[in-house]
């Protein structure tokens, strides 16, 4: 295969990191003409037959869930550039499958979302209906409860704060600037991240121009080269708020109402304690703490959609002290669609930073 060009790699990377932005930009061309303001899916898009009456921002997370459950891209069901068309049989089948799953849950689980696309497909287009023969035999049964002698979640959270440098040191950090690279499929682009207390903006300098992810403390948005800003909603906004919080470790107990221990896991070469954080009517958060250092090795969060939860896993590595606080210098963000790794080359803290850096771009004028 011929080597990929920089332009091609930039587009590939943009599609990996900003899947929702990419699909939204294409689908916008199929949007029905409607007044500006809150709209439902069937008001904002043409030919919506199953996912009707939902807030328009919930359509793309639903499509992400289908894509991840079947291991396919948008064009498996849709005609690129003509998302409203019903030319493909797979799109018609997908509608029937959504209705089938909804009926199963309604008739058997009191309407609770127990069965999803992923229940049967598990990342494959065709569900496996025949049990596979395994050379290793049945898998050992996982204990329902974690070992009784492991630390409590409260102790693990306190130890995490101390491992980072202590509450006083964490509170003393008012800003952070990171310069480094993002690696995907063995290729790199330069990255700059500016963080001030609860505001964050990151720039990925691709061959096609800068791709921007930003959160100003209240609103979040995505910008791709040559396209207007796209506002974040729901799980995307919650994730941006979490990433922007320089005092995340101190705010965990305030943010989540319940913490439960789960089975220990192996993260790379490290043994880790697992804690499940939850709030009523919100997706959970899984935290994995190094048994030796107490530092956070992995975080798994979920963005809700009408069809199921979209997971994001972040692995933290290469911690070292910067101004008395332990900071990961490498982290890997993984989703069902792929993953990328950011490697920090330089980290500076308590750098003077104007709020103007986090100002939201003006929205395009209404037609």
Secondary structure by P-SEA (a helix, b strand, c coil): cccccaaaaaaaaaaaacaaaaaaaaaccccccccccccccccccccccccccccccaaaaaaaaaaaaaccccccccccccccccccaaaaaaaaaaaaaaaaaaaccccccccccccccccccccccbbbbbccccccccccccccccccaaaaaaaaaaaaccaaaaaaccbbbbbbbcccccbbbbbbbbbccccbbbbbbccccbbbbbbcccccccccccccbbbbcaaaaaaaaaaacccccccccccccbbbbccccccccbbbbbbbbbcccbbbbbbbbccccccccbbbbbbbcccbbbbbbbbbccccccccbbbbcbbbbbccccbbbbbbccccccccccccccccccccccc
